[in-house]
Amino acid sequence: MGQLALQRLPPVASLPRRPPSLPPPSLASPSIPSASRRPLRHGFYVARAMSSHIVGYPRIGPKRELKFALESFWDGKTSVEELQNVAANLRKSIWKHMADAGIKYIPSNTFSYYDQMLDTTAMLGAVPPRYGWEGGEIGFDNYFSMARGNAAVPAMEMTKWFDTNYHFIVPELGPDVKFSYASHKAVVEFKEAKALGIDTVPVLIGPMTYLLLSKRAKGVEKSFCLLSLIDKILPIYKEVLADLKSAGARWIQFDEPILVMDLDTSQLQAFSDAYSHMELSLAGLNVLIATYFADVPAEAYKTLTSLKCVTGFGFDLVRGLETLDLIKVNFPRGKLLFAGVVDGRNIWANDLFASLKTLQTLEDIVGKEKVVVSTSCSLLHTAVDLVNEMKLDKELKSWLAFAAQKVIEVNALAKSFSGVKDETLFASNSMRQASRRSSPRVTNASVQQAVAEVKKSDHRRSTEVSVRLQAQQKKLNLPTLPTTTIGSFPQTADLRRIRREFKAKKISENEYVQAIKEEIAKVVKLQEELGIDVLVHGEAERNDMVEFFGEQLSGFAFTSNGWVQSYGSRGVKPPIIYGDVTRPKAMTVFWSSMAQKMTQRPMKGMLTGPVTILNWSFVRNDQPRHETCFQIALAIKDEVQELERAGVSVIQIDEAALREGLPLRKSEQEFYLDWAVHAFRITNCGVQDTTQIHTHMCYSNFNDIIHSIINMDADVITIENSRSDEKLLSVFHEGVKYGAGIGPGVYDIHSPRIPSAEEIADRINKMLAVLDSKVLWVNPDCGLKTRKYSEVKSALSNMVAAAKLIRSQLNKP
């Protein structure tokens, strides 16, 4: 297929500046100069493009351009216009890539400066009163205050997007919210693409997903039903639809992933009613409702496919194979089926022959002309472009496909399905699939045997946690309400430079070790000065809590630019687990031992747990996930035992992502929790009673898995609490007994805001209302890697002061 000729945007420097007299900037991009406008060639797309579709695309940029633009803007180094120009150029390159590849249904409004749920909150004008918004188009000040907080007020809660590592900003709703059409971003971006000659499908978070992922605002009665707000938000959706139709939109995509959850009859009825109420507004538009991340339950499938106003239905056919059975039994005549056969959540090259076979099965059911080849979900959850990877070896690289390559795969499948098969491409794909299956680097017989043996025991420690805590207290002699931090300390520019120079062999190993040793000494001294009771070494030697370990384990590979957005400007570079996992040598003992020798106080050995390493990696798809997890657990167990032998008495095994991997369907959750908890216990089942095992979890809803958390049998758990408005504490109000040590976070580390000692003391008192002072720890929500030292010193100083204040009150006769 030939290249699509698109008129280029002018260079960033020549884009028009906003005169000082104009109103404050909104989330919308700068207007496109009229010289670049030209009529859409709709016939071109219909004639040239096959039936292909992309649910969504990464917005961070192939080299994290959005991250650097955002952080520069937040630091006051660049202007609003410069940020908007970077964003506009990213959107243009994304749309152009899809158009050039031949994609027919190209999404717009999937770009976000922070989060798509926050964008929907802005669209609906659902700004919590504490941010002082007075109406009108929502600008960056209010938008970023909701996302990050400011000096006066905290940020909104952040939690995981279904079972991914992406975080969204949780809407705060109640009966008094006055909804209004307050962000025209969806329309502006549609027009922006149109001015480039690209006809797009605007994407909106559907009203049901938005409401059911929201929470009741503080002070709202528990009995308040969030779905009762549906009649208040639908008028805003109707206004958006009217604007999109006026702008020339012919399609609209509603993302309704909530349909893969276990919804009850009343919720499904509300879903059906909502789209029926929008039917008149949807007239004149082709409507796609996209679901993803899992199977759609039978009742939800029936409700969804009964909607008359919908043109097409999108299904994840990678993680939702049972949905295929529902389609075979009954799919509405005349509707389009958007078949998500290209995996949007992993980086393995698609097996084109297997996908084509699935498409041919669908053809027999709905007809060739009604099948649209699509991704299983948004490509937001995978890395951007394999072309930028120089670090991976040729063989491994041939097994992979990032977002840019997945767009090509979608189009190749669509062309082949329509009868224009690229035989050379399919033959190459077949050879690459065979290469991966037969490669000796993938399997290790001794590892497979060790995992088989692991399944014969439940790996519980031999004594009860209450007995262990007594033994540990004798050894550690900690005060009531001991203070600690979660692990990482700020990663300064100098620190990152040192690691880069060492990797590039610009400095010697001795110079590197000396520099890291000095950084650790600084962190230890600071904690001692602040009065922290159990110290950490700050993780100066680590680039990432998963990558650091994966680099030292066999079976892992690493990219140079395989970044995936976690939230806002924060990205992660997930390792690729391609083969069986072993630990060739010690990974942390050198640094932890060094740090312990710098202080008389307990120093935590810091490890990342097997479930988190698994869930924060791109995992091999040729064996069950739990098999890979047990392999990692055995490797971490070796490290735990070596830390203990080196004299480290407190060992933290982070399981930040345990909740994240929980299947979306209740029927599948017990099996996952059984093997995930088992994997954690494998890591530490052999330590002495006097060795204190900590774990940490963050930014998820833990209340529904609290009994599995207890079953992990850790001595102390630190857990995110403050940003989620102390939701965790409610489970203890409801009578759950927790006998181990527990440290619900007392302040949010993802906001630059510094809480006062009084505010933290108030949080501790709320915890003491439901938790015994003998088991309560005082700590931040999460690690301090992303904060500045000025923020960390002030916040930790206030945290220690609060702990001492409450401690003194408890010790009064």
VOGU-3710 file (C-alpha; in Angstrom, 3 decimals, decimal comma):
1> mgqlalqrlp> 0,000/0,000/0,000  1,385/3,380/-0,939  2,208/6,154/1,494  -0,630/8,482/2,438  0,437/12,034/1,577  -0,371/14,304/4,512  0,431/17,990/4,686  2,885/18,513/7,515  2,314/20,729/10,520  4,676/23,693/10,693
11> pvaslprrpp> 7,671/23,250/13,019  6,941/23,708/16,731  8,735/27,051/16,852  6,522/28,495/14,116  3,193/27,469/15,640  1,185/30,516/16,687  1,704/31,721/20,244  -1,208/32,578/22,535  -1,323/36,354/23,007  -1,317/37,440/26,682
21> slpppslasp> -4,813/38,853/26,307  -6,429/35,477/25,575  -8,151/33,465/28,323  -6,172/30,822/30,290  -5,331/27,735/28,241  -7,603/24,705/28,271  -6,814/21,044/27,712  -7,477/21,501/23,997  -4,534/21,768/21,647  -3,499/24,902/19,778
31> sipsasrrpl> -5,651/25,596/16,735  -4,316/24,323/13,442  -3,275/27,074/11,020  -5,849/27,457/8,259  -3,206/26,911/5,629  -2,998/23,271/6,653  -6,735/22,622/6,281  -7,946/20,611/3,329  -11,024/18,528/2,619  -11,159/14,951/3,837
41> rhgfyvaram> -10,813/12,330/1,195  -13,391/9,942/2,633  -13,487/7,954/-0,569  -9,749/7,404/-0,295  -10,097/5,662/3,015  -13,055/3,554/1,977  -11,323/2,481/-1,204  -7,823/1,923/0,145  -8,251/0,868/3,782  -9,255/-2,645/4,763
51> sshivgypri> -11,612/-3,281/7,683  -9,085/-2,582/10,417  -9,302/-0,745/13,737  -7,091/0,259/16,654  -8,774/0,642/20,070  -6,216/3,196/21,296  -2,511/4,051/21,131  0,298/5,030/23,559  0,519/8,783/24,058  3,886/9,097/25,833
61> gpkrelkfal> 5,824/9,164/22,555  8,523/6,792/21,283  11,170/8,560/23,387  8,911/9,750/26,233  8,420/13,157/24,702  5,228/13,778/26,691  6,916/12,931/30,000  9,687/15,454/29,489  7,296/18,123/28,216  5,005/17,690/31,233
71> esfwdgktsv> 7,773/17,752/33,811  9,363/20,773/32,204  6,007/22,549/32,284  5,348/21,574/35,916  8,793/22,902/36,867  7,997/26,227/35,194  10,757/25,829/32,609  8,491/25,832/29,557  5,223/27,482/28,562  1,734/26,113/28,054
81> eelqnvaanl> 2,148/26,626/24,322  5,311/24,534/24,231  3,554/21,708/26,089  0,582/21,883/23,723  2,866/21,876/20,683  4,613/18,698/21,841  1,204/17,101/22,369  -0,065/18,192/18,938  2,990/16,766/17,204  2,613/13,471/19,076
91> rksiwkhmad> -1,024/13,185/18,026  -0,151/13,995/14,445  2,555/11,326/14,287  0,212/8,712/15,807  -2,628/9,428/13,393  -0,273/9,557/10,434  1,310/6,213/11,358  -2,082/4,529/11,440  -3,239/6,207/8,235  -0,035/5,262/6,412
101> agikyipsnt> -0,424/1,664/7,609  -3,896/1,527/6,076  -5,993/1,444/9,262  -9,590/2,319/8,458  -10,962/3,161/11,905  -8,391/5,451/13,539  -9,145/6,590/17,115  -8,963/10,167/18,377  -9,324/11,542/21,919  -7,216/8,665/23,234
111> fsyydqmldt> -4,399/11,130/23,887  -4,321/12,557/27,419  -2,096/14,942/29,325  -2,548/12,753/32,394  -5,409/10,226/32,319  -8,489/9,466/30,209  -10,775/9,097/33,242  -9,641/12,510/34,465  -10,376/13,845/30,969  -13,925/12,498/31,313
121> tamlgavppr> -14,262/14,133/34,728  -13,213/17,391/33,070  -15,658/16,861/30,195  -18,488/16,411/32,705  -17,400/19,315/34,898  -17,270/16,997/37,923  -14,531/18,941/39,725  -14,524/18,447/43,517  -15,237/21,768/45,296  -11,839/21,862/47,047
131> ygweggeigf> -10,133/22,820/43,775  -11,983/26,122/43,542  -13,209/25,732/39,965  -15,772/28,403/39,156  -17,109/27,086/35,861  -16,150/27,571/32,227  -13,687/25,486/30,219  -11,416/23,559/32,568  -7,808/24,652/32,267  -4,504/23,099/33,204
141> dnyfsmargn> -4,445/24,621/36,705  -7,561/22,768/37,825  -6,763/19,692/35,751  -3,285/19,138/37,173  -4,396/20,058/40,699  -6,910/17,215/40,550  -4,187/14,874/39,288  -1,279/15,951/41,486  -2,665/18,104/44,266  -1,245/21,522/45,091
151> aavpamemtk> 0,126/23,379/48,100  -3,360/23,788/49,571  -5,245/20,576/48,775  -4,424/16,913/48,087  -4,823/15,123/44,770  -7,766/12,909/43,941  -7,413/9,203/44,596  -5,465/7,135/42,087  -5,939/3,418/41,536  -5,272/0,687/38,985
161> wfdtnyhfiv> -7,194/0,554/35,693  -8,800/-2,889/35,888  -5,976/-5,463/36,103  -3,289/-3,368/34,372  -0,360/-1,359/35,706  -1,947/1,844/34,422  -3,378/4,129/37,130  -6,437/6,352/36,729  -7,743/9,283/38,744  -10,894/8,176/40,568
171> pelgpdvkfs> -13,887/10,527/40,146  -15,476/11,772/43,401  -19,235/11,976/42,983  -22,325/12,618/45,042  -25,904/13,887/44,771  -24,834/17,538/44,840  -22,422/17,463/41,890  -23,436/19,997/39,242  -22,415/18,473/35,931  -21,676/20,714/32,960
181> yashkavvef> -19,961/20,443/29,588  -16,588/21,800/30,715  -14,000/20,335/28,344  -14,360/20,219/24,555  -11,189/18,176/24,111  -12,878/15,327/22,207  -14,274/17,685/19,584  -11,115/19,778/19,305  -8,941/16,719/18,694  -11,380/15,335/16,120
191> keakalgidt> -11,177/18,657/14,263  -7,398/18,649/14,595  -7,170/15,270/12,857  -9,708/16,387/10,277  -7,551/19,414/9,448  -4,740/16,966/8,709  -6,984/15,074/6,284  -7,541/12,132/8,631  -11,047/10,940/9,463  -11,038/9,547/13,005
201> vpvligpmty> -13,334/7,750/15,417  -13,653/9,888/18,576  -13,374/7,737/21,711  -15,236/8,408/24,959  -15,190/6,507/28,238  -18,734/5,163/28,355  -21,137/6,501/30,999  -21,488/3,141/32,779  -17,743/2,561/33,069  -17,265/6,127/34,294
211> lllskrakgv> -19,884/5,899/37,036  -19,068/2,386/38,228  -15,356/3,215/38,542  -16,139/6,363/40,528  -16,364/6,627/44,291  -18,681/8,467/46,633  -17,275/11,848/47,606  -16,298/12,359/51,228  -19,368/12,746/53,403  -21,746/11,056/50,970
221> eksfcllsli> -23,829/8,279/52,503  -22,797/4,702/51,750  -26,325/4,032/50,588  -25,968/6,555/47,746  -26,024/4,780/44,388  -23,564/6,188/41,849  -25,756/4,926/39,011  -28,477/7,320/40,167  -26,357/10,026/38,507  -26,827/8,535/35,033
231> dkilpiykev> -29,666/10,921/34,165  -27,433/13,862/35,129  -24,446/12,938/32,997  -26,268/11,740/29,874  -27,243/15,312/28,863  -23,500/16,168/28,794  -22,763/13,144/26,625  -25,559/14,257/24,306  -23,996/17,729/23,989  -20,643/16,148/23,108
241> ladlksagar> -22,313/13,949/20,493  -24,089/16,946/18,964  -20,783/18,824/18,715  -19,041/15,839/17,143  -21,782/15,410/14,555  -21,604/19,122/13,724  -17,839/18,737/13,277  -18,383/15,935/10,753  -17,862/12,820/12,834  -19,382/9,692/11,342
251> wiqfdepilv> -18,359/7,239/14,064  -18,205/7,308/17,858  -16,502/4,724/20,080  -17,669/4,207/23,658  -15,213/2,264/25,807  -17,229/0,136/28,235  -14,725/-2,325/29,741  -16,902/-2,454/32,870  -19,015/-4,988/30,964  -16,401/-7,687/31,556
261> mdldtsqlqa> -17,016/-7,432/35,312  -19,688/-9,319/37,241  -22,559/-6,838/36,909  -25,938/-7,507/38,462  -29,317/-7,310/36,728  -30,021/-3,730/37,825  -26,637/-2,544/36,540  -27,168/-4,228/33,183  -30,613/-2,678/32,954  -29,113/0,752/33,693
271> fsdayshmel> -26,570/0,160/30,919  -29,319/-0,713/28,435  -31,440/2,259/29,518  -28,512/4,685/29,214  -27,858/3,870/25,562  -31,566/3,774/24,772  -31,866/7,297/26,211  -29,045/8,447/23,924  -30,585/6,848/20,843  -31,871/10,087/19,280
281> slaglnvlia> -28,533/11,811/19,903  -26,732/8,879/18,297  -28,842/9,063/15,146  -26,595/9,832/12,191  -23,560/8,277/13,861  -22,125/4,791/13,581  -21,684/3,576/17,154  -19,005/1,176/18,386  -19,047/-0,127/21,963  -15,666/-1,582/22,860
291> tyfadvpaea> -15,100/-4,072/25,688  -11,736/-5,471/26,671  -9,458/-7,197/29,216  -11,590/-10,335/29,682  -14,599/-12,365/28,581  -17,934/-10,619/28,519  -20,313/-12,631/30,770  -23,280/-14,199/29,031  -25,915/-11,846/30,498  -23,824/-8,766/29,733
301> yktltslkcv> -23,220/-10,052/26,202  -26,950/-10,493/25,705  -27,673/-6,989/27,029  -24,941/-5,410/24,920  -25,788/-7,102/21,636  -29,488/-6,290/22,090  -28,845/-2,559/21,700  -30,461/-1,306/18,477  -28,525/1,971/18,301  -25,131/0,258/18,041
311> tgfgfdlvrg> -23,384/-0,411/14,724  -20,529/-2,573/15,978  -19,321/-4,447/19,050  -15,675/-4,803/20,046  -14,431/-7,841/21,949  -11,086/-8,921/23,382  -10,487/-12,296/21,728  -7,043/-12,725/23,314  -8,078/-12,739/26,989  -11,727/-13,392/26,218
321> letldlikvn> -11,823/-16,702/24,406  -15,155/-17,662/25,972  -16,716/-14,644/24,275  -15,977/-16,406/20,993  -18,332/-19,187/22,076  -21,088/-16,623/22,742  -20,541/-15,107/19,297  -20,848/-18,547/17,704  -24,217/-19,089/19,372  -25,723/-15,676/18,694
331> fprgkllfag> -24,453/-12,486/17,074  -26,942/-9,841/15,889  -27,551/-9,878/12,159  -26,216/-6,900/10,239  -23,889/-5,639/12,978  -20,112/-5,247/12,700  -17,870/-7,425/14,838  -14,627/-5,699/15,868  -12,459/-8,749/16,534  -9,619/-8,030/18,986
341> vvdgrniwan> -7,166/-10,695/17,825  -3,940/-8,672/18,171  -2,826/-8,543/21,815  -2,780/-4,977/23,159  -1,205/-5,962/26,489  1,893/-7,922/25,570  4,835/-7,534/23,230  4,972/-10,915/21,488  4,564/-10,958/17,739  1,126/-12,100/16,671
351> dlfaslktlq> 0,787/-15,620/15,319  -0,744/-14,428/12,066  -1,848/-17,860/10,904  -3,643/-18,563/14,207  -5,344/-15,150/14,143  -6,388/-15,601/10,531  -7,947/-18,922/11,481  -9,975/-17,167/14,207  -11,087/-14,521/11,717  -12,170/-17,199/9,260
361> tledivgkek> -14,225/-18,821/12,026  -15,931/-15,476/12,598  -16,522/-15,094/8,873  -18,589/-18,275/8,905  -20,765/-16,769/11,661  -21,248/-13,113/10,717  -19,955/-12,824/7,147  -16,647/-11,493/5,864  -17,927/-7,956/5,261  -19,026/-7,654/8,917
371> vvvstscsll> -15,675/-8,536/10,521  -13,269/-5,742/11,444  -9,748/-6,735/12,545  -8,797/-4,961/15,760  -6,535/-4,935/18,810  -7,715/-6,687/21,948  -7,601/-3,391/23,870  -5,794/-0,057/23,651  -2,110/-0,323/22,792  -1,531/2,074/25,706
381> htavdlvnem> -0,401/-0,964/27,697  2,478/-1,945/25,447  5,736/-0,267/24,418  5,692/2,194/21,521  8,060/1,167/18,738  10,476/-1,732/18,313  12,454/0,271/15,751  14,005/2,261/18,614  15,451/-0,881/20,219  19,177/-1,362/19,748
391> kldkelkswl> 19,716/-3,326/22,982  17,880/-6,536/22,078  19,636/-9,287/20,157  18,398/-10,151/16,687  16,734/-13,450/17,604  14,773/-12,071/20,551  13,800/-8,949/18,648  12,333/-11,127/15,899  9,868/-12,579/18,428  8,428/-9,179/19,411
401> afaaqkviev> 5,972/-6,519/18,264  5,434/-3,171/20,007  2,511/-0,804/19,352  3,824/0,475/16,012  4,339/-3,102/14,803  0,944/-4,216/16,093  -0,675/-1,591/13,872  1,096/-3,264/10,936  -0,052/-6,702/12,137  -3,681/-5,529/12,291
411> nalaksfsgv> -3,521/-4,233/8,756  -1,708/-7,347/7,462  -4,447/-9,532/8,922  -7,155/-7,295/7,481  -5,572/-7,430/4,018  -5,132/-11,187/4,165  -8,683/-11,655/5,417  -9,952/-9,629/2,468  -7,974/-11,771/0,031  -4,758/-9,749/-0,362
421> kdetlfasns> -2,345/-11,917/1,619  1,304/-10,898/1,923  2,846/-14,347/1,546  6,365/-13,139/2,349  5,264/-11,483/5,593  3,244/-14,537/6,672  6,137/-16,899/5,890  8,517/-14,719/7,910  6,045/-14,643/10,805  5,755/-18,439/10,739
431> mrqasrrssp> 9,551/-18,820/10,870  9,804/-16,433/13,821  7,109/-18,319/15,726  8,945/-21,604/15,115  12,262/-20,060/16,175  10,814/-19,057/19,524  9,250/-22,464/20,159  12,492/-24,347/19,478  15,086/-21,974/20,966  17,271/-23,625/23,674
441> rvtnasvqqa> 17,395/-20,309/25,584  13,695/-20,633/26,462  13,644/-23,839/28,557  15,736/-25,121/31,487  14,905/-28,674/32,607  16,274/-28,242/36,163  14,091/-25,172/36,721  11,029/-27,015/35,461  11,788/-29,860/37,883  12,259/-27,464/40,831
451> vaevkksdhr> 8,868/-25,899/40,171  7,234/-29,321/40,051  8,660/-30,032/43,531  7,436/-26,678/44,875  3,817/-27,633/44,317  4,072/-30,417/46,907  4,179/-28,025/49,908  2,261/-24,925/51,016  5,474/-23,294/52,356  4,129/-21,837/55,596
461> rstevsvrlq> 6,513/-20,703/58,311  6,594/-23,142/61,220  5,459/-20,724/63,975  2,522/-18,335/64,330  3,054/-14,652/63,582  2,334/-13,623/67,205  5,219/-15,803/68,412  7,521/-14,481/65,696  6,731/-10,845/66,512  7,735/-11,400/70,147
471> aqqkklnlpt> 11,044/-12,935/69,087  11,660/-10,083/66,641  10,869/-7,400/69,221  13,414/-8,920/71,619  16,042/-8,626/68,925  15,069/-5,281/67,345  13,815/-3,427/70,457  11,579/-1,052/68,493  9,416/1,660/70,087  5,616/1,750/69,935
481> lptttigsfp> 4,500/3,030/66,504  7,867/2,361/64,813  8,595/4,593/61,827  10,009/3,473/58,503  9,882/4,303/54,812  8,971/2,030/51,930  12,341/1,729/50,220  13,442/4,248/47,627  14,734/7,780/48,214  14,860/10,564/45,596
491> qtadlrrirr> 16,650/9,697/42,383  18,547/12,884/41,605  19,920/13,901/38,217  23,458/13,241/39,490  22,504/9,756/40,616  20,971/8,893/37,251  24,054/10,315/35,528  26,353/8,073/37,587  24,391/4,974/36,624  24,378/6,000/32,949
501> efkakkisen> 28,126/6,601/32,954  28,791/3,242/34,596  26,625/1,415/32,061  28,389/3,270/29,263  31,772/2,310/30,841  32,717/5,968/31,234  33,602/5,384/34,887  35,199/2,344/36,528  33,425/-0,103/38,817  35,395/1,262/41,795
511> eyvqaikeei> 34,295/4,815/40,991  30,694/3,663/40,632  30,691/1,742/43,920  32,242/4,702/45,734  29,635/7,117/44,341  26,734/4,835/45,303  28,267/4,226/48,730  28,368/7,997/49,336  24,716/8,309/48,296  23,708/5,474/50,633
521> akvvklqeel> 25,646/7,074/53,485  23,788/10,349/52,863  20,422/8,578/52,990  21,339/6,675/56,168  22,547/9,841/57,887  19,388/11,723/56,917  17,140/9,001/58,348  19,129/8,911/61,584  18,888/12,699/61,896  15,147/12,562/61,296
531> gidvlvhgea> 14,722/9,812/63,902  13,441/7,017/61,632  13,430/3,695/63,515  13,878/1,098/60,763  16,029/2,386/57,918  16,352/1,736/54,206  19,430/2,243/52,058  17,502/4,303/49,468  18,071/2,035/46,437  20,552/4,397/44,783
541> erndmveffg> 21,896/1,525/42,683  18,471/0,717/41,214  16,881/2,174/38,133  13,557/0,387/38,704  12,273/-2,034/41,341  11,609/-4,753/38,759  14,233/-4,055/36,128  17,022/-4,112/38,729  16,228/-7,732/39,613  15,396/-8,873/36,116
551> eqlsgfafts> 18,814/-7,696/34,901  20,384/-10,188/37,306  18,095/-13,133/36,615  18,329/-15,484/33,649  15,331/-15,669/31,321  14,884/-11,873/31,285  15,665/-9,334/28,566  15,597/-5,539/28,613  14,801/-2,773/26,218  16,350/0,657/25,870
561> ngwvqsygsr> 13,097/2,477/25,027  10,312/0,032/25,885  8,516/2,526/28,121  4,874/2,132/29,121  2,838/4,805/30,880  1,981/4,054/34,505  0,345/7,391/35,335  0,804/11,016/34,282  4,442/11,501/33,354  5,536/8,326/35,112
571> gvkppiiygd> 6,560/5,445/32,897  7,918/1,977/33,511  10,155/-0,120/31,301  8,901/-3,666/31,887  11,388/-6,504/31,519  10,614/-9,218/28,992  10,429/-12,709/30,500  11,218/-14,953/27,549  12,528/-18,113/29,243  12,874/-20,113/32,451
581> vtrpkamtvf> 14,135/-18,049/35,396  17,175/-18,691/37,597  19,375/-16,576/39,924  23,019/-16,973/38,918  24,392/-14,942/41,878  23,446/-12,652/44,783  21,649/-9,483/43,716  21,333/-7,178/46,754  23,522/-8,620/49,519  26,533/-6,402/48,775
591> wssmaqkmtq> 24,570/-3,151/49,041  22,366/-4,180/51,983  25,345/-5,411/54,001  27,213/-2,199/53,264  24,263/-0,107/54,443  23,743/-2,144/57,647  27,368/-1,501/58,634  26,711/2,259/58,492  24,189/2,238/61,354  23,238/0,552/64,616
601> rpmkgmltgp> 19,557/0,720/63,676  17,825/-2,068/61,754  18,380/-1,776/57,999  15,835/-3,385/55,684  17,009/-5,628/52,897  14,854/-4,586/49,942  13,518/-7,109/47,428  10,726/-7,124/44,868  8,376/-10,064/45,234  7,725/-12,701/42,561
611> vtilnwsfvr> 4,105/-11,703/41,868  5,061/-8,057/41,340  7,993/-8,968/39,098  5,585/-11,112/37,095  2,764/-8,551/36,884  5,108/-5,696/36,014  6,852/-7,586/33,227  5,919/-8,608/29,726  5,436/-12,285/30,493  6,023/-15,222/28,174
621> ndqprhetcf> 2,737/-16,538/26,812  3,873/-20,104/26,110  3,275/-21,438/29,639  0,839/-20,633/32,504  1,679/-17,457/34,417  1,813/-19,256/37,760  4,594/-21,529/36,490  6,727/-18,493/35,682  5,836/-16,926/39,044  7,005/-19,988/40,984
631> qialaikdev> 10,309/-19,876/39,102  10,824/-16,255/40,190  9,800/-17,132/43,761  12,535/-19,761/43,985  15,092/-17,201/42,800  13,950/-14,647/45,401  14,007/-17,348/48,106  17,733/-17,874/47,431  18,299/-14,121/47,847  16,313/-13,965/51,120
641> qeleragvsv> 18,358/-16,774/52,629  21,635/-15,140/51,622  20,551/-11,798/53,111  19,720/-13,536/56,381  23,124/-15,244/56,444  24,717/-11,816/55,896  23,109/-10,534/59,118  20,135/-8,620/57,688  17,332/-8,986/60,260  14,529/-7,139/58,437
651> iqideaalre> 13,765/-8,110/54,848  11,041/-6,430/52,801  9,617/-8,367/49,857  7,429/-5,901/47,983  4,226/-7,202/46,450  2,952/-3,868/45,190  1,202/-5,514/42,245  -0,433/-8,529/43,886  -3,925/-7,012/43,737  -3,314/-5,780/40,204
661> glplrkseqe> -3,158/-9,291/38,797  -6,488/-10,310/40,310  -8,721/-11,610/37,495  -11,708/-9,400/36,755  -14,206/-12,255/37,032  -14,926/-13,577/40,527  -14,994/-17,158/39,309  -11,278/-16,934/38,426  -10,023/-15,031/41,472  -9,604/-17,861/43,984
671> fyldwavhaf> -7,177/-19,761/41,766  -5,052/-16,635/41,191  -4,931/-15,699/44,877  -3,990/-19,252/45,851  -0,922/-19,380/43,626  0,060/-15,719/44,141  0,011/-16,030/47,940  1,807/-19,381/47,691  4,552/-17,782/45,563  5,109/-15,101/48,222
681> ritncgvqdt> 5,326/-17,697/51,010  7,890/-19,679/49,012  10,278/-16,700/49,187  10,553/-16,587/52,994  9,336/-19,880/54,440  12,818/-20,915/55,566  13,914/-17,870/57,608  14,341/-17,823/61,394  11,611/-16,482/63,684  13,831/-13,503/64,556
691> tqihthmcys> 14,040/-12,398/60,916  11,216/-9,950/60,277  9,581/-10,230/56,861  7,861/-7,111/55,551  5,816/-6,674/52,395  4,331/-3,607/50,725  1,271/-3,015/48,545  0,043/0,163/46,891  -2,681/1,893/44,849  -5,350/-0,763/44,593
701> nfndiihsii> -8,521/-1,722/46,404  -7,385/-4,265/48,992  -10,518/-4,654/51,082  -11,888/-7,481/48,977  -8,689/-9,552/49,274  -7,804/-8,814/52,912  -8,068/-12,480/53,903  -5,550/-13,431/51,204  -3,252/-10,677/52,472  -3,484/-12,171/55,961
711> nmdadvitie> -2,769/-15,581/54,414  0,538/-14,279/53,026  1,750/-14,593/56,633  4,138/-11,619/56,499  5,284/-10,195/59,837  4,598/-6,598/58,768  2,688/-5,164/55,833  2,886/-1,533/54,741  0,046/-0,529/52,498  -1,175/2,547/50,625
721> nsrsdeklls> -3,944/4,274/52,529  -3,862/8,074/52,526  -4,488/8,827/48,854  -7,450/6,458/48,813  -9,012/8,494/51,624  -8,291/5,806/54,222  -10,583/3,329/52,471  -8,406/0,494/53,811  -9,372/1,262/57,416  -13,007/0,482/56,724
731> vfhegvkyga> -12,226/-3,230/56,532  -11,030/-3,151/60,143  -14,123/-1,196/61,177  -16,069/-4,145/59,801  -14,431/-6,537/62,244  -11,502/-8,077/60,353  -8,787/-9,037/62,850  -5,194/-8,517/61,767  -2,581/-9,824/64,184  0,596/-9,001/62,267
741> gigpgvydih> 2,308/-5,624/62,043  0,617/-3,171/59,703  1,517/0,279/58,397  -1,282/2,013/56,480  0,359/4,953/54,675  0,050/8,300/56,482  0,742/10,555/53,494  0,600/10,484/49,688  4,018/10,491/48,049  2,688/11,032/44,523
751> spripsaeei> 1,829/14,648/45,289  4,341/17,456/45,956  2,130/18,587/48,839  3,753/18,306/52,305  1,323/17,269/55,054  1,615/18,869/58,496  2,499/16,913/61,629  -1,025/17,596/62,902  -2,592/16,121/59,769  -0,458/12,988/60,050
761> adrinkmlav> -1,201/12,676/63,765  -4,895/12,818/62,945  -4,436/9,948/60,473  -2,583/7,883/63,081  -5,395/8,429/65,595  -7,921/7,202/63,019  -5,822/4,073/62,585  -5,617/3,522/66,332  -9,413/3,521/66,472  -9,364/0,171/64,650
771> ldskvlwvnp> -5,809/-1,165/65,096  -3,809/-2,024/68,209  -0,853/0,279/68,883  1,289/-2,854/69,381  1,001/-3,738/65,679  0,752/-0,281/64,054  3,644/1,132/62,021  3,988/4,690/60,703  5,165/5,138/57,114  4,404/6,944/53,823
781> dcglktrkys> 2,101/5,426/51,214  4,904/4,335/48,889  8,554/4,840/47,918  10,080/8,319/47,640  11,875/7,902/44,301  9,858/10,541/42,428  10,015/13,256/45,085  12,580/15,996/45,694  14,804/15,920/48,792  13,312/19,191/50,034
791> evksalsnmv> 9,859/17,575/50,012  11,077/14,319/51,552  12,894/15,968/54,468  9,915/18,097/55,438  7,333/15,334/55,048  9,362/12,705/56,948  10,203/15,211/59,687  6,493/15,840/60,163  5,781/12,102/60,062  8,309/11,365/62,832
801> aaaklirsql> 7,043/14,301/64,901  3,478/12,980/64,612  4,544/9,461/65,637  6,417/10,817/68,681  3,427/12,946/69,669  0,989/10,022/69,587  3,574/7,757/71,207  3,904/10,161/74,144  0,128/10,329/74,496  -0,112/6,539/74,554
811> nkp> 2,601/6,318/77,222  0,803/8,696/79,572  -0,612/6,913/82,639
//
